[in-house]
Amino acid sequence: MAIVIGHDPEIKCTIIGNDVHQLFDLITTMNLQSNIKLFDKIDSSIEKGMPIKLQNLYKNSDIYISSSLSESFSLTILEAMAMGLPVIATDTVGSRGLIDDKINGFIVPVDNPEIMAEKILFLTNDYSLQKRLGERARSKAKMKQYSWNDIALKHLSVYKQLMLINGIFI
């Protein structure tokens, strides 16, 4: 974010997660406290399957960024996509399974802040591209394969196959 804010001091960033308070000293040292907000707890009031505060944070955002070093399936990326946000994420298994690079977001190399910053600035400077990628992200997130029912059926199918392989019959 220091790179991004160096190019555009008006950009704001919200970081959500466990132990984000550990970033406070770094943010202060880099003089980024007016650009970065930290949330370590989201209240548990739920509406439509998601905490209300989290929904509001997504609604008030233009882009979702995931800078994970490793990630399997990312529920937060899927949530952001469902809220119509374009996603910029590091190249992990979880992001590759959800993001179609340059179609509904961008995948950037892990541990490369310069390229991450470049993509953030690229999207923040092109509102129509943000909207296009966000609409495509929402469409992908709403695909049947991501519904709880579909996921449960896939798990059931795997269990049945394992039972057959091991000679277990019900």
C-alpha positions as CSV (number, residue, x, y, z in Angstrom):
1,M,0.0,0.0,0.0
2,A,2.9,2.3,0.5
3,I,3.7,2.1,-3.2
4,V,0.0,2.7,-4.1
5,I,-0.4,5.7,-1.8
6,G,2.9,7.1,-3.0
7,H,1.2,7.4,-6.5
8,D,-2.3,8.3,-5.2
9,P,-2.5,9.6,-1.6
10,E,-6.3,9.6,-1.7
11,I,-6.5,5.8,-1.8
12,K,-7.9,4.1,1.3
13,C,-7.4,0.6,2.4
14,T,-9.2,-1.5,5.0
15,I,-7.5,-4.6,6.3
16,I,-9.6,-7.2,8.0
17,G,-8.4,-10.3,9.9
18,N,-7.1,-11.9,13.0
19,D,-4.2,-10.1,14.7
20,V,-4.2,-7.2,12.3
21,H,-3.4,-5.0,15.3
22,Q,0.2,-6.3,14.8
23,L,0.4,-4.1,11.7
24,F,-0.3,-0.9,13.7
25,D,3.3,0.0,14.4
26,L,4.4,-0.7,10.8
27,I,1.5,1.5,9.5
28,T,2.5,4.3,11.9
29,T,6.2,4.0,11.1
30,M,5.3,4.3,7.3
31,N,2.9,7.2,8.1
32,L,0.0,5.4,6.5
33,Q,-2.5,5.7,9.4
34,S,-4.7,8.1,7.5
35,N,-5.0,5.7,4.5
36,I,-5.3,2.3,6.2
37,K,-8.0,1.1,8.7
38,L,-7.7,-2.1,10.6
39,F,-10.5,-4.4,11.7
40,D,-9.7,-7.5,13.7
41,K,-13.3,-8.3,14.7
42,I,-16.5,-8.3,12.7
43,D,-19.7,-8.5,14.8
44,S,-21.6,-11.7,14.4
45,S,-25.0,-10.2,13.3
46,I,-25.7,-12.2,10.2
47,E,-27.9,-11.4,7.2
48,K,-28.1,-13.4,4.0
49,G,-25.3,-15.7,5.3
50,M,-22.7,-13.0,5.9
51,P,-22.0,-10.7,8.9
52,I,-23.7,-7.3,8.2
53,K,-20.6,-5.3,9.0
54,L,-18.6,-7.4,6.5
55,Q,-21.3,-6.8,3.9
56,N,-21.1,-3.1,4.4
57,L,-17.3,-3.1,4.1
58,Y,-17.6,-5.0,0.8
59,K,-20.3,-2.6,-0.4
60,N,-18.1,0.4,0.4
61,S,-15.1,-1.0,-1.4
62,D,-14.1,-0.7,-5.1
63,I,-11.6,-3.6,-5.2
64,Y,-10.9,-6.7,-3.1
65,I,-7.2,-7.6,-2.6
66,S,-5.9,-10.9,-1.3
67,S,-2.2,-11.0,-0.7
68,S,-2.0,-14.5,0.8
69,L,1.3,-16.3,0.5
70,S,-0.7,-19.6,0.3
71,E,-4.4,-20.3,0.1
72,S,-6.5,-23.3,-0.7
73,F,-10.2,-22.3,-1.4
74,S,-10.8,-18.7,-0.4
75,L,-14.2,-18.0,0.9
76,T,-13.3,-14.3,1.3
77,I,-12.5,-14.0,-2.4
78,L,-15.8,-15.7,-3.3
79,E,-17.7,-13.4,-0.9
80,A,-16.1,-10.3,-2.5
81,M,-16.9,-11.6,-6.0
82,A,-20.5,-12.3,-4.9
83,M,-20.6,-8.6,-3.8
84,G,-19.5,-7.5,-7.3
85,L,-16.0,-6.6,-6.5
86,P,-13.1,-7.2,-8.9
87,V,-10.4,-9.1,-7.2
88,I,-6.6,-8.7,-7.2
89,A,-5.0,-11.7,-5.6
90,T,-1.7,-13.4,-5.4
91,D,-1.2,-16.6,-7.4
92,T,-2.3,-19.3,-5.0
93,V,-4.4,-22.5,-5.6
94,G,-7.4,-20.8,-4.1
95,S,-7.3,-17.7,-6.3
96,R,-6.6,-19.6,-9.5
97,G,-9.7,-21.7,-8.8
98,L,-11.9,-18.5,-8.7
99,I,-10.3,-15.7,-10.6
100,D,-10.0,-15.7,-14.4
101,D,-7.1,-13.4,-14.9
102,K,-8.1,-10.2,-16.7
103,I,-11.7,-11.5,-16.9
104,N,-13.0,-10.9,-13.4
105,G,-9.9,-9.8,-11.6
106,F,-6.1,-10.1,-11.7
107,I,-3.7,-12.7,-10.4
108,V,-0.3,-11.4,-9.5
109,P,2.9,-13.2,-8.4
110,V,3.2,-14.1,-4.7
111,D,5.5,-11.7,-2.8
112,N,5.7,-9.1,-5.5
113,P,4.3,-5.8,-4.1
114,E,5.3,-3.8,-7.2
115,I,3.1,-5.8,-9.5
116,M,0.3,-5.8,-6.9
117,A,0.5,-2.0,-6.6
118,E,0.6,-1.7,-10.4
119,K,-2.7,-3.6,-10.7
120,I,-4.3,-1.7,-7.9
121,L,-3.5,1.6,-9.5
122,F,-4.6,0.3,-12.9
123,L,-8.0,-0.6,-11.6
124,T,-8.5,2.5,-9.4
125,N,-7.8,4.6,-12.5
126,D,-10.4,2.8,-14.7
127,Y,-13.8,2.9,-13.1
128,S,-15.5,1.2,-16.2
129,L,-13.0,-1.7,-16.0
130,Q,-13.7,-2.0,-12.3
131,K,-17.4,-2.3,-13.0
132,R,-16.9,-4.8,-15.9
133,L,-14.6,-7.1,-13.9
134,G,-16.9,-6.8,-10.8
135,E,-20.0,-7.8,-12.8
136,R,-18.1,-10.8,-14.2
137,A,-16.9,-11.7,-10.7
138,R,-20.5,-11.6,-9.4
139,S,-21.7,-13.8,-12.3
140,K,-19.0,-16.4,-11.6
141,A,-19.6,-16.3,-7.8
142,K,-23.3,-17.1,-8.4
143,M,-22.6,-20.1,-10.5
144,K,-24.3,-23.3,-9.2
145,Q,-21.0,-25.0,-8.5
146,Y,-20.4,-22.7,-5.5
147,S,-23.8,-23.3,-3.8
148,W,-23.7,-25.2,-0.5
149,N,-26.1,-27.7,-1.9
150,D,-23.8,-28.4,-4.9
151,I,-20.7,-28.6,-2.7
152,A,-22.5,-31.1,-0.4
153,L,-23.5,-33.2,-3.4
154,K,-19.9,-33.3,-4.6
155,H,-18.7,-34.4,-1.2
156,L,-21.3,-37.1,-1.1
157,S,-20.2,-38.3,-4.5
158,V,-16.5,-38.5,-3.3
159,Y,-17.6,-40.5,-0.2
160,K,-19.6,-42.9,-2.4
161,Q,-16.6,-43.4,-4.7
162,L,-14.3,-44.1,-1.7
163,M,-16.8,-46.6,-0.3
164,L,-16.9,-48.4,-3.6
165,I,-13.2,-48.5,-3.8
166,N,-12.9,-49.9,-0.3
167,G,-15.7,-52.5,-0.8
168,I,-18.2,-50.8,1.6
169,F,-21.8,-51.1,0.5
170,I,-24.8,-49.6,2.2
